[in-house]
Amino acid sequence: MEDPVMLTNIILPKGLYELLPAIYFLIAAGLVLYVEHSLSWVPAIIFAACGAVTLKWRLSDRRRNRAASESSR
């Protein structure tokens, strides 16, 4: 059983939590490539930005956790 991840009162399975940035980027790409509306780029940019921010948070948190675990040795 995977450990759940707490995300502001929402608990997601760890596998889904790890895939969130990729899901955001795929939705953005799908909007650009498959939606034939002139304004489809607006939500695509929003989804891509959400993916980028989520990925940035994830990487900085992992970096901080790695530094904390190395300093406790």
PDB file of N, H, CA, C and O in Angstrom:
ATOM      1  N   MET A   1       0.843  -1.184   0.000  1.00  0.00           N
ATOM      2  CA  MET A   1       0.000   0.000   0.000  1.00  0.00           C
ATOM      3  C   MET A   1       0.885   1.242   0.000  1.00  0.00           C
ATOM      4  O   MET A   1       1.841   1.329   0.770  1.00  0.00           O
ATOM      5  N   GLU A   2       0.567   2.187  -0.855  1.00  0.00           N
ATOM      6  H   GLU A   2      -0.209   2.115  -1.481  1.00  0.00           H
ATOM      7  CA  GLU A   2       1.355   3.405  -0.942  1.00  0.00           C
ATOM      8  C   GLU A   2       1.012   4.346   0.199  1.00  0.00           C
ATOM      9  O   GLU A   2      -0.115   4.357   0.693  1.00  0.00           O
ATOM     10  N   ASP A   3       1.997   5.136   0.612  1.00  0.00           N
ATOM     11  H   ASP A   3       2.913   5.127   0.211  1.00  0.00           H
ATOM     12  CA  ASP A   3       1.762   6.146   1.629  1.00  0.00           C
ATOM     13  C   ASP A   3       0.994   7.302   1.009  1.00  0.00           C
ATOM     14  O   ASP A   3       1.391   7.800  -0.044  1.00  0.00           O
ATOM     15  N   PRO A   4      -0.095   7.743   1.632  1.00  0.00           N
ATOM     16  CA  PRO A   4      -0.815   8.893   1.094  1.00  0.00           C
ATOM     17  C   PRO A   4      -0.034  10.178   1.364  1.00  0.00           C
ATOM     18  O   PRO A   4       0.754  10.243   2.308  1.00  0.00           O
ATOM     19  N   VAL A   5      -0.248  11.179   0.549  1.00  0.00           N
ATOM     20  H   VAL A   5      -0.888  11.126  -0.217  1.00  0.00           H
ATOM     21  CA  VAL A   5       0.414  12.461   0.692  1.00  0.00           C
ATOM     22  C   VAL A   5      -0.650  13.486   1.043  1.00  0.00           C
ATOM     23  O   VAL A   5      -1.678  13.579   0.372  1.00  0.00           O
ATOM     24  N   MET A   6      -0.400  14.262   2.104  1.00  0.00           N
ATOM     25  H   MET A   6       0.435  14.187   2.649  1.00  0.00           H
ATOM     26  CA  MET A   6      -1.357  15.271   2.536  1.00  0.00           C
ATOM     27  C   MET A   6      -1.146  16.535   1.713  1.00  0.00           C
ATOM     28  O   MET A   6      -0.029  17.049   1.646  1.00  0.00           O
ATOM     29  N   LEU A   7      -2.183  17.033   1.098  1.00  0.00           N
ATOM     30  H   LEU A   7      -3.090  16.616   1.152  1.00  0.00           H
ATOM     31  CA  LEU A   7      -2.095  18.207   0.251  1.00  0.00           C
ATOM     32  C   LEU A   7      -3.228  19.148   0.655  1.00  0.00           C
ATOM     33  O   LEU A   7      -4.300  19.124   0.051  1.00  0.00           O
ATOM     34  N   THR A   8      -2.999  19.961   1.655  1.00  0.00           N
ATOM     35  H   THR A   8      -2.128  19.981   2.145  1.00  0.00           H
ATOM     36  CA  THR A   8      -3.986  20.888   2.199  1.00  0.00           C
ATOM     37  C   THR A   8      -5.362  20.239   2.355  1.00  0.00           C
ATOM     38  O   THR A   8      -6.311  20.599   1.658  1.00  0.00           O
ATOM     39  N   ASN A   9      -5.457  19.305   3.254  1.00  0.00           N
ATOM     40  H   ASN A   9      -4.687  19.013   3.821  1.00  0.00           H
ATOM     41  CA  ASN A   9      -6.681  18.599   3.616  1.00  0.00           C
ATOM     42  C   ASN A   9      -7.190  17.633   2.559  1.00  0.00           C
ATOM     43  O   ASN A   9      -8.267  17.059   2.723  1.00  0.00           O
ATOM     44  N   ILE A  10      -6.446  17.439   1.481  1.00  0.00           N
ATOM     45  H   ILE A  10      -5.571  17.906   1.347  1.00  0.00           H
ATOM     46  CA  ILE A  10      -6.813  16.462   0.463  1.00  0.00           C
ATOM     47  C   ILE A  10      -5.721  15.401   0.457  1.00  0.00           C
ATOM     48  O   ILE A  10      -4.540  15.719   0.319  1.00  0.00           O
ATOM     49  N   ILE A  11      -6.114  14.150   0.605  1.00  0.00           N
ATOM     50  H   ILE A  11      -7.074  13.891   0.717  1.00  0.00           H
ATOM     51  CA  ILE A  11      -5.135  13.073   0.598  1.00  0.00           C
ATOM     52  C   ILE A  11      -5.184  12.369  -0.744  1.00  0.00           C
ATOM     53  O   ILE A  11      -6.224  11.849  -1.148  1.00  0.00           O
ATOM     54  N   LEU A  12      -4.052  12.357  -1.432  1.00  0.00           N
ATOM     55  H   LEU A  12      -3.207  12.780  -1.104  1.00  0.00           H
ATOM     56  CA  LEU A  12      -3.939  11.708  -2.734  1.00  0.00           C
ATOM     57  C   LEU A  12      -3.008  10.517  -2.616  1.00  0.00           C
ATOM     58  O   LEU A  12      -2.071  10.542  -1.818  1.00  0.00           O
ATOM     59  N   PRO A  13      -3.249   9.482  -3.394  1.00  0.00           N
ATOM     60  CA  PRO A  13      -2.271   8.392  -3.432  1.00  0.00           C
ATOM     61  C   PRO A  13      -0.935   8.930  -3.954  1.00  0.00           C
ATOM     62  O   PRO A  13      -0.905   9.813  -4.811  1.00  0.00           O
ATOM     63  N   LYS A  14       0.165   8.390  -3.428  1.00  0.00           N
ATOM     64  H   LYS A  14       0.141   7.673  -2.732  1.00  0.00           H
ATOM     65  CA  LYS A  14       1.471   8.917  -3.774  1.00  0.00           C
ATOM     66  C   LYS A  14       1.738   8.871  -5.276  1.00  0.00           C
ATOM     67  O   LYS A  14       2.348   9.792  -5.819  1.00  0.00           O
ATOM     68  N   GLY A  15       1.294   7.819  -5.952  1.00  0.00           N
ATOM     69  H   GLY A  15       0.799   7.070  -5.511  1.00  0.00           H
ATOM     70  CA  GLY A  15       1.494   7.720  -7.399  1.00  0.00           C
ATOM     71  C   GLY A  15       0.843   8.866  -8.155  1.00  0.00           C
ATOM     72  O   GLY A  15       1.452   9.441  -9.057  1.00  0.00           O
ATOM     73  N   LEU A  16      -0.387   9.201  -7.795  1.00  0.00           N
ATOM     74  H   LEU A  16      -0.882   8.734  -7.062  1.00  0.00           H
ATOM     75  CA  LEU A  16      -1.091  10.311  -8.428  1.00  0.00           C
ATOM     76  C   LEU A  16      -0.423  11.638  -8.087  1.00  0.00           C
ATOM     77  O   LEU A  16      -0.286  12.509  -8.945  1.00  0.00           O
ATOM     78  N   TYR A  17      -0.010  11.787  -6.836  1.00  0.00           N
ATOM     79  H   TYR A  17      -0.121  11.079  -6.138  1.00  0.00           H
ATOM     80  CA  TYR A  17       0.672  13.004  -6.390  1.00  0.00           C
ATOM     81  C   TYR A  17       1.945  13.231  -7.198  1.00  0.00           C
ATOM     82  O   TYR A  17       2.247  14.366  -7.567  1.00  0.00           O
ATOM     83  N   GLU A  18       2.683  12.184  -7.472  1.00  0.00           N
ATOM     84  H   GLU A  18       2.438  11.262  -7.172  1.00  0.00           H
ATOM     85  CA  GLU A  18       3.925  12.294  -8.233  1.00  0.00           C
ATOM     86  C   GLU A  18       3.660  12.640  -9.693  1.00  0.00           C
ATOM     87  O   GLU A  18       4.505  13.254 -10.346  1.00  0.00           O
ATOM     88  N   LEU A  19       2.502  12.256 -10.209  1.00  0.00           N
ATOM     89  H   LEU A  19       1.816  11.758  -9.679  1.00  0.00           H
ATOM     90  CA  LEU A  19       2.180  12.500 -11.616  1.00  0.00           C
ATOM     91  C   LEU A  19       1.522  13.862 -11.888  1.00  0.00           C
ATOM     92  O   LEU A  19       1.333  14.226 -13.049  1.00  0.00           O
ATOM     93  N   LEU A  20       1.176  14.607 -10.851  1.00  0.00           N
ATOM     94  H   LEU A  20       1.330  14.311  -9.909  1.00  0.00           H
ATOM     95  CA  LEU A  20       0.442  15.855 -11.050  1.00  0.00           C
ATOM     96  C   LEU A  20       1.090  16.827 -12.035  1.00  0.00           C
ATOM     97  O   LEU A  20       0.390  17.324 -12.918  1.00  0.00           O
ATOM     98  N   PRO A  21       2.393  17.128 -11.934  1.00  0.00           N
ATOM     99  CA  PRO A  21       2.960  18.062 -12.916  1.00  0.00           C
ATOM    100  C   PRO A  21       2.824  17.554 -14.356  1.00  0.00           C
ATOM    101  O   PRO A  21       2.502  18.330 -15.256  1.00  0.00           O
ATOM    102  N   ALA A  22       3.063  16.271 -14.576  1.00  0.00           N
ATOM    103  H   ALA A  22       3.324  15.641 -13.845  1.00  0.00           H
ATOM    104  CA  ALA A  22       2.943  15.712 -15.924  1.00  0.00           C
ATOM    105  C   ALA A  22       1.495  15.784 -16.408  1.00  0.00           C
ATOM    106  O   ALA A  22       1.248  16.047 -17.585  1.00  0.00           O
ATOM    107  N   ILE A  23       0.549  15.556 -15.519  1.00  0.00           N
ATOM    108  H   ILE A  23       0.749  15.342 -14.563  1.00  0.00           H
ATOM    109  CA  ILE A  23      -0.864  15.639 -15.894  1.00  0.00           C
ATOM    110  C   ILE A  23      -1.214  17.066 -16.321  1.00  0.00           C
ATOM    111  O   ILE A  23      -1.906  17.267 -17.320  1.00  0.00           O
ATOM    112  N   TYR A  24      -0.733  18.058 -15.560  1.00  0.00           N
ATOM    113  H   TYR A  24      -0.171  17.896 -14.749  1.00  0.00           H
ATOM    114  CA  TYR A  24      -0.975  19.456 -15.931  1.00  0.00           C
ATOM    115  C   TYR A  24      -0.381  19.768 -17.307  1.00  0.00           C
ATOM    116  O   TYR A  24      -1.032  20.411 -18.130  1.00  0.00           O
ATOM    117  N   PHE A  25       0.858  19.316 -17.560  1.00  0.00           N
ATOM    118  H   PHE A  25       1.387  18.794 -16.891  1.00  0.00           H
ATOM    119  CA  PHE A  25       1.493  19.586 -18.851  1.00  0.00           C
ATOM    120  C   PHE A  25       0.768  18.872 -19.988  1.00  0.00           C
ATOM    121  O   PHE A  25       0.643  19.428 -21.079  1.00  0.00           O
ATOM    122  N   LEU A  26       0.293  17.659 -19.755  1.00  0.00           N
ATOM    123  H   LEU A  26       0.394  17.207 -18.869  1.00  0.00           H
ATOM    124  CA  LEU A  26      -0.450  16.941 -20.791  1.00  0.00           C
ATOM    125  C   LEU A  26      -1.781  17.621 -21.118  1.00  0.00           C
ATOM    126  O   LEU A  26      -2.179  17.687 -22.281  1.00  0.00           O
ATOM    127  N   ILE A  27      -2.462  18.120 -20.096  1.00  0.00           N
ATOM    128  H   ILE A  27      -2.139  18.066 -19.152  1.00  0.00           H
ATOM    129  CA  ILE A  27      -3.714  18.849 -20.333  1.00  0.00           C
ATOM    130  C   ILE A  27      -3.431  20.105 -21.153  1.00  0.00           C
ATOM    131  O   ILE A  27      -4.171  20.420 -22.085  1.00  0.00           O
ATOM    132  N   ALA A  28      -2.356  20.823 -20.806  1.00  0.00           N
ATOM    133  H   ALA A  28      -1.755  20.567 -20.049  1.00  0.00           H
ATOM    134  CA  ALA A  28      -2.001  22.031 -21.555  1.00  0.00           C
ATOM    135  C   ALA A  28      -1.703  21.694 -23.008  1.00  0.00           C
ATOM    136  O   ALA A  28      -2.170  22.387 -23.912  1.00  0.00           O
ATOM    137  N   ALA A  29      -0.931  20.638 -23.245  1.00  0.00           N
ATOM    138  H   ALA A  29      -0.552  20.075 -22.511  1.00  0.00           H
ATOM    139  CA  ALA A  29      -0.606  20.243 -24.617  1.00  0.00           C
ATOM    140  C   ALA A  29      -1.863  19.820 -25.366  1.00  0.00           C
ATOM    141  O   ALA A  29      -2.034  20.158 -26.537  1.00  0.00           O
ATOM    142  N   GLY A  30      -2.742  19.082 -24.696  1.00  0.00           N
ATOM    143  H   GLY A  30      -2.604  18.807 -23.745  1.00  0.00           H
ATOM    144  CA  GLY A  30      -3.994  18.659 -25.324  1.00  0.00           C
ATOM    145  C   GLY A  30      -4.859  19.841 -25.716  1.00  0.00           C
ATOM    146  O   GLY A  30      -5.477  19.833 -26.781  1.00  0.00           O
ATOM    147  N   LEU A  31      -4.908  20.855 -24.871  1.00  0.00           N
ATOM    148  H   LEU A  31      -4.406  20.862 -24.006  1.00  0.00           H
ATOM    149  CA  LEU A  31      -5.689  22.041 -25.202  1.00  0.00           C
ATOM    150  C   LEU A  31      -5.138  22.751 -26.427  1.00  0.00           C
ATOM    151  O   LEU A  31      -5.897  23.198 -27.286  1.00  0.00           O
ATOM    152  N   VAL A  32      -3.835  22.852 -26.505  1.00  0.00           N
ATOM    153  H   VAL A  32      -3.218  22.489 -25.807  1.00  0.00           H
ATOM    154  CA  VAL A  32      -3.218  23.543 -27.642  1.00  0.00           C
ATOM    155  C   VAL A  32      -3.387  22.735 -28.930  1.00  0.00           C
ATOM    156  O   VAL A  32      -3.687  23.294 -29.985  1.00  0.00           O
ATOM    157  N   LEU A  33      -3.196  21.434 -28.838  1.00  0.00           N
ATOM    158  H   LEU A  33      -2.953  20.980 -27.981  1.00  0.00           H
ATOM    159  CA  LEU A  33      -3.183  20.612 -30.042  1.00  0.00           C
ATOM    160  C   LEU A  33      -4.569  20.202 -30.540  1.00  0.00           C
ATOM    161  O   LEU A  33      -4.771  20.079 -31.749  1.00  0.00           O
ATOM    162  N   TYR A  34      -5.529  19.987 -29.634  1.00  0.00           N
ATOM    163  H   TYR A  34      -5.365  20.087 -28.652  1.00  0.00           H
ATOM    164  CA  TYR A  34      -6.789  19.382 -30.040  1.00  0.00           C
ATOM    165  C   TYR A  34      -8.016  20.279 -29.938  1.00  0.00           C
ATOM    166  O   TYR A  34      -9.061  19.945 -30.496  1.00  0.00           O
ATOM    167  N   VAL A  35      -7.921  21.395 -29.250  1.00  0.00           N
ATOM    168  H   VAL A  35      -7.072  21.667 -28.796  1.00  0.00           H
ATOM    169  CA  VAL A  35      -9.070  22.290 -29.148  1.00  0.00           C
ATOM    170  C   VAL A  35      -8.928  23.359 -30.215  1.00  0.00           C
ATOM    171  O   VAL A  35      -7.925  24.072 -30.274  1.00  0.00           O
ATOM    172  N   GLU A  36      -9.941  23.459 -31.054  1.00  0.00           N
ATOM    173  H   GLU A  36     -10.756  22.881 -31.007  1.00  0.00           H
ATOM    174  CA  GLU A  36      -9.873  24.370 -32.202  1.00  0.00           C
ATOM    175  C   GLU A  36     -10.581  25.691 -31.912  1.00  0.00           C
ATOM    176  O   GLU A  36     -11.356  26.179 -32.734  1.00  0.00           O
ATOM    177  N   HIS A  37     -10.321  26.247 -30.779  1.00  0.00           N
ATOM    178  H   HIS A  37      -9.692  25.850 -30.110  1.00  0.00           H
ATOM    179  CA  HIS A  37     -10.884  27.540 -30.416  1.00  0.00           C
ATOM    180  C   HIS A  37      -9.741  28.532 -30.330  1.00  0.00           C
ATOM    181  O   HIS A  37      -8.638  28.186 -29.906  1.00  0.00           O
ATOM    182  N   SER A  38     -10.004  29.751 -30.727  1.00  0.00           N
ATOM    183  H   SER A  38     -10.901  30.032 -31.071  1.00  0.00           H
ATOM    184  CA  SER A  38      -8.929  30.740 -30.774  1.00  0.00           C
ATOM    185  C   SER A  38      -8.381  31.096 -29.387  1.00  0.00           C
ATOM    186  O   SER A  38      -7.258  31.590 -29.282  1.00  0.00           O
ATOM    187  N   LEU A  39      -9.139  30.857 -28.344  1.00  0.00           N
ATOM    188  H   LEU A  39     -10.051  30.455 -28.429  1.00  0.00           H
ATOM    189  CA  LEU A  39      -8.681  31.185 -26.997  1.00  0.00           C
ATOM    190  C   LEU A  39      -8.254  29.958 -26.189  1.00  0.00           C
ATOM    191  O   LEU A  39      -8.130  30.040 -24.967  1.00  0.00           O
ATOM    192  N   SER A  40      -8.031  28.841 -26.845  1.00  0.00           N
ATOM    193  H   SER A  40      -8.131  28.775 -27.838  1.00  0.00           H
ATOM    194  CA  SER A  40      -7.643  27.632 -26.106  1.00  0.00           C
ATOM    195  C   SER A  40      -6.264  27.771 -25.468  1.00  0.00           C
ATOM    196  O   SER A  40      -5.917  26.995 -24.578  1.00  0.00           O
ATOM    197  N   TRP A  41      -5.479  28.744 -25.910  1.00  0.00           N
ATOM    198  H   TRP A  41      -5.761  29.374 -26.633  1.00  0.00           H
ATOM    199  CA  TRP A  41      -4.156  28.932 -25.332  1.00  0.00           C
ATOM    200  C   TRP A  41      -4.229  29.520 -23.919  1.00  0.00           C
ATOM    201  O   TRP A  41      -3.284  29.367 -23.145  1.00  0.00           O
ATOM    202  N   VAL A  42      -5.327  30.185 -23.572  1.00  0.00           N
ATOM    203  H   VAL A  42      -6.095  30.309 -24.201  1.00  0.00           H
ATOM    204  CA  VAL A  42      -5.435  30.790 -22.232  1.00  0.00           C
ATOM    205  C   VAL A  42      -5.452  29.714 -21.144  1.00  0.00           C
ATOM    206  O   VAL A  42      -4.615  29.767 -20.244  1.00  0.00           O
ATOM    207  N   PRO A  43      -6.366  28.740 -21.184  1.00  0.00           N
ATOM    208  CA  PRO A  43      -6.302  27.699 -20.160  1.00  0.00           C
ATOM    209  C   PRO A  43      -5.051  26.830 -20.288  1.00  0.00           C
ATOM    210  O   PRO A  43      -4.573  26.278 -19.297  1.00  0.00           O
ATOM    211  N   ALA A  44      -4.521  26.708 -21.511  1.00  0.00           N
ATOM    212  H   ALA A  44      -4.910  27.157 -22.316  1.00  0.00           H
ATOM    213  CA  ALA A  44      -3.289  25.932 -21.696  1.00  0.00           C
ATOM    214  C   ALA A  44      -2.138  26.575 -20.933  1.00  0.00           C
ATOM    215  O   ALA A  44      -1.346  25.879 -20.297  1.00  0.00           O
ATOM    216  N   ILE A  45      -2.044  27.887 -20.995  1.00  0.00           N
ATOM    217  H   ILE A  45      -2.687  28.453 -21.512  1.00  0.00           H
ATOM    218  CA  ILE A  45      -0.993  28.596 -20.250  1.00  0.00           C
ATOM    219  C   ILE A  45      -1.205  28.432 -18.753  1.00  0.00           C
ATOM    220  O   ILE A  45      -0.241  28.269 -18.005  1.00  0.00           O
ATOM    221  N   ILE A  46      -2.450  28.474 -18.309  1.00  0.00           N
ATOM    222  H   ILE A  46      -3.233  28.606 -18.917  1.00  0.00           H
ATOM    223  CA  ILE A  46      -2.735  28.315 -16.881  1.00  0.00           C
ATOM    224  C   ILE A  46      -2.343  26.920 -16.416  1.00  0.00           C
ATOM    225  O   ILE A  46      -1.711  26.774 -15.369  1.00  0.00           O
ATOM    226  N   PHE A  47      -2.708  25.890 -17.180  1.00  0.00           N
ATOM    227  H   PHE A  47      -3.221  26.008 -18.030  1.00  0.00           H
ATOM    228  CA  PHE A  47      -2.339  24.522 -16.796  1.00  0.00           C
ATOM    229  C   PHE A  47      -0.826  24.327 -16.828  1.00  0.00           C
ATOM    230  O   PHE A  47      -0.270  23.681 -15.940  1.00  0.00           O
ATOM    231  N   ALA A  48      -0.155  24.877 -17.837  1.00  0.00           N
ATOM    232  H   ALA A  48      -0.607  25.403 -18.557  1.00  0.00           H
ATOM    233  CA  ALA A  48       1.305  24.756 -17.913  1.00  0.00           C
ATOM    234  C   ALA A  48       1.964  25.469 -16.732  1.00  0.00           C
ATOM    235  O   ALA A  48       2.941  24.971 -16.174  1.00  0.00           O
ATOM    236  N   ALA A  49       1.436  26.624 -16.355  1.00  0.00           N
ATOM    237  H   ALA A  49       0.642  27.028 -16.808  1.00  0.00           H
ATOM    238  CA  ALA A  49       1.983  27.351 -15.204  1.00  0.00           C
ATOM    239  C   ALA A  49       1.774  26.560 -13.910  1.00  0.00           C
ATOM    240  O   ALA A  49       2.664  26.509 -13.061  1.00  0.00           O
ATOM    241  N   CYS A  50       0.609  25.951 -13.765  1.00  0.00           N
ATOM    242  H   CYS A  50      -0.114  25.992 -14.454  1.00  0.00           H
ATOM    243  CA  CYS A  50       0.350  25.116 -12.587  1.00  0.00           C
ATOM    244  C   CYS A  50       1.323  23.941 -12.537  1.00  0.00           C
ATOM    245  O   CYS A  50       1.834  23.601 -11.470  1.00  0.00           O
ATOM    246  N   GLY A  51       1.576  23.327 -13.682  1.00  0.00           N
ATOM    247  H   GLY A  51       1.161  23.603 -14.549  1.00  0.00           H
ATOM    248  CA  GLY A  51       2.538  22.237 -13.742  1.00  0.00           C
ATOM    249  C   GLY A  51       3.935  22.691 -13.382  1.00  0.00           C
ATOM    250  O   GLY A  51       4.649  21.999 -12.656  1.00  0.00           O
ATOM    251  N   ALA A  52       4.334  23.851 -13.886  1.00  0.00           N
ATOM    252  H   ALA A  52       3.755  24.413 -14.476  1.00  0.00           H
ATOM    253  CA  ALA A  52       5.675  24.377 -13.593  1.00  0.00           C
ATOM    254  C   ALA A  52       5.828  24.722 -12.115  1.00  0.00           C
ATOM    255  O   ALA A  52       6.853  24.416 -11.507  1.00  0.00           O
ATOM    256  N   VAL A  53       4.814  25.356 -11.539  1.00  0.00           N
ATOM    257  H   VAL A  53       3.981  25.605 -12.033  1.00  0.00           H
ATOM    258  CA  VAL A  53       4.882  25.717 -10.122  1.00  0.00           C
ATOM    259  C   VAL A  53       4.905  24.467  -9.248  1.00  0.00           C
ATOM    260  O   VAL A  53       5.679  24.388  -8.295  1.00  0.00           O
ATOM    261  N   THR A  54       4.067  23.503  -9.567  1.00  0.00           N
ATOM    262  H   THR A  54       3.437  23.568 -10.342  1.00  0.00           H
ATOM    263  CA  THR A  54       4.036  22.251  -8.806  1.00  0.00           C
ATOM    264  C   THR A  54       5.381  21.544  -8.886  1.00  0.00           C
ATOM    265  O   THR A  54       5.886  21.050  -7.878  1.00  0.00           O
ATOM    266  N   LEU A  55       5.962  21.493 -10.080  1.00  0.00           N
ATOM    267  H   LEU A  55       5.551  21.895 -10.899  1.00  0.00           H
ATOM    268  CA  LEU A  55       7.261  20.857 -10.255  1.00  0.00           C
ATOM    269  C   LEU A  55       8.342  21.607  -9.487  1.00  0.00           C
ATOM    270  O   LEU A  55       9.211  20.978  -8.884  1.00  0.00           O
ATOM    271  N   LYS A  56       8.307  22.938  -9.496  1.00  0.00           N
ATOM    272  H   LYS A  56       7.601  23.449  -9.986  1.00  0.00           H
ATOM    273  CA  LYS A  56       9.282  23.743  -8.748  1.00  0.00           C
ATOM    274  C   LYS A  56       9.164  23.482  -7.255  1.00  0.00           C
ATOM    275  O   LYS A  56      10.175  23.302  -6.577  1.00  0.00           O
ATOM    276  N   TRP A  57       7.937  23.460  -6.734  1.00  0.00           N
ATOM    277  H   TRP A  57       7.116  23.607  -7.285  1.00  0.00           H
ATOM    278  CA  TRP A  57       7.733  23.173  -5.312  1.00  0.00           C
ATOM    279  C   TRP A  57       8.258  21.790  -4.955  1.00  0.00           C
ATOM    280  O   TRP A  57       8.921  21.601  -3.935  1.00  0.00           O
ATOM    281  N   ARG A  58       7.950  20.838  -5.810  1.00  0.00           N
ATOM    282  H   ARG A  58       7.411  20.992  -6.639  1.00  0.00           H
ATOM    283  CA  ARG A  58       8.361  19.458  -5.560  1.00  0.00           C
ATOM    284  C   ARG A  58       9.878  19.346  -5.520  1.00  0.00           C
ATOM    285  O   ARG A  58      10.425  18.708  -4.621  1.00  0.00           O
ATOM    286  N   LEU A  59      10.570  19.961  -6.487  1.00  0.00           N
ATOM    287  H   LEU A  59      10.126  20.480  -7.218  1.00  0.00           H
ATOM    288  CA  LEU A  59      12.029  19.881  -6.532  1.00  0.00           C
ATOM    289  C   LEU A  59      12.685  20.606  -5.360  1.00  0.00           C
ATOM    290  O   LEU A  59      13.655  20.107  -4.788  1.00  0.00           O
ATOM    291  N   SER A  60      12.160  21.782  -4.996  1.00  0.00           N
ATOM    292  H   SER A  60      11.373  22.187  -5.460  1.00  0.00           H
ATOM    293  CA  SER A  60      12.754  22.508  -3.868  1.00  0.00           C
ATOM    294  C   SER A  60      12.510  21.773  -2.554  1.00  0.00           C
ATOM    295  O   SER A  60      13.368  21.785  -1.672  1.00  0.00           O
ATOM    296  N   ASP A  61      11.362  21.141  -2.416  1.00  0.00           N
ATOM    297  H   ASP A  61      10.665  21.131  -3.133  1.00  0.00           H
ATOM    298  CA  ASP A  61      11.077  20.364  -1.205  1.00  0.00           C
ATOM    299  C   ASP A  61      12.005  19.157  -1.112  1.00  0.00           C
ATOM    300  O   ASP A  61      12.519  18.850  -0.036  1.00  0.00           O
ATOM    301  N   ARG A  62      12.220  18.476  -2.229  1.00  0.00           N
ATOM    302  H   ARG A  62      11.803  18.726  -3.103  1.00  0.00           H
ATOM    303  CA  ARG A  62      13.134  17.324  -2.226  1.00  0.00           C
ATOM    304  C   ARG A  62      14.554  17.761  -1.916  1.00  0.00           C
ATOM    305  O   ARG A  62      15.267  17.073  -1.186  1.00  0.00           O
ATOM    306  N   ARG A  63      14.976  18.900  -2.462  1.00  0.00           N
ATOM    307  H   ARG A  63      14.396  19.459  -3.055  1.00  0.00           H
ATOM    308  CA  ARG A  63      16.318  19.423  -2.197  1.00  0.00           C
ATOM    309  C   ARG A  63      16.472  19.753  -0.711  1.00  0.00           C
ATOM    310  O   ARG A  63      17.493  19.442  -0.098  1.00  0.00           O
ATOM    311  N   ARG A  64      15.443  20.388  -0.143  1.00  0.00           N
ATOM    312  H   ARG A  64      14.614  20.641  -0.642  1.00  0.00           H
ATOM    313  CA  ARG A  64      15.472  20.755   1.275  1.00  0.00           C
ATOM    314  C   ARG A  64      15.490  19.506   2.149  1.00  0.00           C
ATOM    315  O   ARG A  64      16.231  19.452   3.130  1.00  0.00           O
ATOM    316  N   ASN A  65      14.682  18.498   1.805  1.00  0.00           N
ATOM    317  H   ASN A  65      14.080  18.543   1.008  1.00  0.00           H
ATOM    318  CA  ASN A  65      14.661  17.257   2.588  1.00  0.00           C
ATOM    319  C   ASN A  65      15.989  16.524   2.503  1.00  0.00           C
ATOM    320  O   ASN A  65      16.445  15.955   3.495  1.00  0.00           O
ATOM    321  N   ARG A  66      16.624  16.530   1.321  1.00  0.00           N
ATOM    322  H   ARG A  66      16.254  16.993   0.515  1.00  0.00           H
ATOM    323  CA  ARG A  66      17.911  15.871   1.153  1.00  0.00           C
ATOM    324  C   ARG A  66      18.983  16.582   1.985  1.00  0.00           C
ATOM    325  O   ARG A  66      19.818  15.929   2.611  1.00  0.00           O
ATOM    326  N   ALA A  67      18.959  17.917   1.990  1.00  0.00           N
ATOM    327  H   ALA A  67      18.281  18.447   1.482  1.00  0.00           H
ATOM    328  CA  ALA A  67      19.936  18.667   2.770  1.00  0.00           C
ATOM    329  C   ALA A  67      19.729  18.439   4.264  1.00  0.00           C
ATOM    330  O   ALA A  67      20.697  18.343   5.018  1.00  0.00           O
ATOM    331  N   ALA A  68      18.463  18.351   4.697  1.00  0.00           N
ATOM    332  H   ALA A  68      17.676  18.429   4.084  1.00  0.00           H
ATOM    333  CA  ALA A  68      18.182  18.119   6.109  1.00  0.00           C
ATOM    334  C   ALA A  68      18.633  16.724   6.540  1.00  0.00           C
ATOM    335  O   ALA A  68      19.158  16.551   7.640  1.00  0.00           O
ATOM    336  N   SER A  69      18.429  15.733   5.676  1.00  0.00           N
ATOM    337  H   SER A  69      18.002  15.874   4.782  1.00  0.00           H
ATOM    338  CA  SER A  69      18.824  14.375   6.038  1.00  0.00           C
ATOM    339  C   SER A  69      20.346  14.234   6.043  1.00  0.00           C
ATOM    340  O   SER A  69      20.890  13.474   6.844  1.00  0.00           O
ATOM    341  N   GLU A  70      21.033  14.949   5.167  1.00  0.00           N
ATOM    342  H   GLU A  70      20.592  15.567   4.516  1.00  0.00           H
ATOM    343  CA  GLU A  70      22.498  14.895   5.156  1.00  0.00           C
ATOM    344  C   GLU A  70      23.095  15.619   6.344  1.00  0.00           C
ATOM    345  O   GLU A  70      24.136  15.204   6.853  1.00  0.00           O
ATOM    346  N   SER A  71      22.465  16.688   6.800  1.00  0.00           N
ATOM    347  H   SER A  71      21.619  17.025   6.387  1.00  0.00           H
ATOM    348  CA  SER A  71      22.995  17.437   7.943  1.00  0.00           C
ATOM    349  C   SER A  71      22.741  16.707   9.268  1.00  0.00           C
ATOM    350  O   SER A  71      23.428  16.962  10.257  1.00  0.00           O
ATOM    351  N   SER A  72      21.767  15.812   9.289  1.00  0.00           N
ATOM    352  H   SER A  72      21.208  15.604   8.485  1.00  0.00           H
ATOM    353  CA  SER A  72      21.467  15.082  10.523  1.00  0.00           C
ATOM    354  C   SER A  72      22.355  13.863  10.704  1.00  0.00           C
ATOM    355  O   SER A  72      22.287  13.200  11.739  1.00  0.00           O
ATOM    356  N   ARG A  73      23.169  13.563   9.736  1.00  0.00           N
ATOM    357  H   ARG A  73      23.224  14.101   8.895  1.00  0.00           H
ATOM    358  CA  ARG A  73      24.052  12.393   9.832  1.00  0.00           C
ATOM    359  C   ARG A  73      25.222  12.642  10.716  1.00  0.00           C
ATOM    360  O   ARG A  73      26.056  11.756  10.900  1.00  0.00           O
TER     361      ARG A  73
END
